[in-house]
Amino acid sequence: MPAQSLVERDAKVIWHPDTQMLTEPAPIPVVRGEGALLIDEQGQTYIDANASWWVNTIGHGHPLVAEKIAAQARQLEHCIFACLTHEPAVQLAERLLQVLPGTCSRIFYSDDGSTSVEVALKMAIQYWHNQGIPRTKILALEGGYHGDTFGSMSVGAKSVFTAPFEPYLFEVTYLPLPEAEKPFPLDEASLQQYAAFIFEPLIQGAGGMRMYDAAALDAWLQTCRKHDVLLIADEVMTGFYRTGKMFACDYLQCKPDIICLSKGLTGGTLPLGVTACTEKIYEAFLSRDKRKTFFHGHSYTANPIACVAALTSLDILQTTSTQHQIRRIMTRHQEFLQKLQAYSCFRNARCLGTIAAFEVLSESNYTSPLRDELYLFYLERGVLMRPLGNTLYIMPPYCITDAQLQRVYEATYALGDKLLQKA
Ligand SMILES: *Cc1c(COP(=O)(O)O)cnc(C)c1O
């Protein structure tokens, strides 16, 4: 393999002949972040082309966020969020409810994307339980990803990551990705057994940046709604303008009953999860009967510093200059995809908002050497890229400069040249 490697210099690649795998070089000690750049101990810079696992929207080291969270830390760093409340949590809830698609009227705070999904699932299941209605099954899409906790693993695709836990995961009915003209794949009468349908709207992230038809999804959601199946939109990755609109569900007619948010919620600065729901769901928990309570709470629920980070991030996102940056990335991505047409080694080039993705032609999966080679190829060119198997994608912080974006594109053209030359 190394003889044929894409990686030029000795990039400290470790080739394991027994497992047929390359491992990444030792972790890069990062000391600073600035806009779309991460900077290591040696002063070497890396363009954060995948937004630090999709969390970063406003750029690293944003001075306004730093200032606001420092002030909040001095004022009130944290307090229990049961029988107590505080302004940052209230303000953030009000602010989110103004912009969330549909008729969500309540906000439940948790810690991250996985917990926001756990909360959504538990909420949906208990909604029916509290009413004494036997709806217990869950619908999900094939190839989805919803997190690494047990509930979220249960509703996600099964893979090498979930294999050891499979006996412990609950059963879910998977639907294929909605496609235009494709009829709803289940007998509609059977929908009465289902508590909820969870989906990543418009694009499946960890599943390989798989984009699918909004109208087709809409039609299936209408069918589910007709039979009172609760609709859970996992917007953990898609939220906060990733898809061009503020939320992916803004592209849909049929709005969800429950929405999960995290990742971009704080702009990429602090962990925070939100599960929003409609009044109908909230009311199913209102009772003098304690058994109907939603018994779910994390120690750091509604952490005020994280809430302030989210509020500040929303301020930044809604400025005309950020909105302009988002449009600019979308336009530049389109031009980039045009150029990729010239490379027969790249397939299925696609774009949704600020996300551009394509496959490198090869027989490969997440653990194959190709994935690691691709990672190193970009790393050598100062670009931090985390391929999903043979899927490459560019999902930058919105503040990425034109020159930085160009460097990511150029690295991709160089990869194309190299691959074609190899073939
Ligand atoms: C990342 C992700 C999650 C899990 O979020 P964590 O904060 O990593 O727990 C859930 N759903 C989707 C769609 C995601 O992309």
The ligand as a Tripos MOL2 file, in Angstrom:
@<TRIPOS>MOLECULE
LIG
   15    15     1     0     0
SMALL
NO_CHARGES

@<TRIPOS>ATOM
      1 C1        -24.2050   14.4820   15.7430 C.3       1 LIG1
      2 C2        -25.6240   14.0860   15.6780 C.ar      1 LIG1
      3 C3        -26.2870   13.6140   16.8190 C.ar      1 LIG1
      4 C4        -25.5890   13.3810   18.1180 C.3       1 LIG1
      5 O1        -25.1170   14.5730   18.6860 O.3       1 LIG1
      6 P1        -23.9760   14.5350   19.8120 P.3       1 LIG1
      7 O2        -23.9030   15.9370   20.2870 O.co2     1 LIG1
      8 O3        -22.7310   14.0760   19.1190 O.co2     1 LIG1
      9 O4        -24.4260   13.5880   20.8680 O.co2     1 LIG1
     10 C5        -27.6380   13.3360   16.7020 C.ar      1 LIG1
     11 N1        -28.2810   13.4980   15.5370 N.ar      1 LIG1
     12 C6        -27.6800   13.9580   14.4300 C.ar      1 LIG1
     13 C7        -28.4620   14.1430   13.1790 C.3       1 LIG1
     14 C8        -26.3220   14.2430   14.4580 C.ar      1 LIG1
     15 O5        -25.7020   14.6640   13.3480 O.3       1 LIG1
@<TRIPOS>BOND
     1     1     2 1
     2     2     3 ar
     3     2    14 ar
     4     3     4 1
     5     3    10 ar
     6     4     5 1
     7     5     6 1
     8     6     7 2
     9     6     8 1
    10     6     9 1
    11    10    11 ar
    12    11    12 ar
    13    12    13 1
    14    12    14 ar
    15    14    15 1
@<TRIPOS>SUBSTRUCTURE
     1 LIG1         1 GROUP 0 **** ****
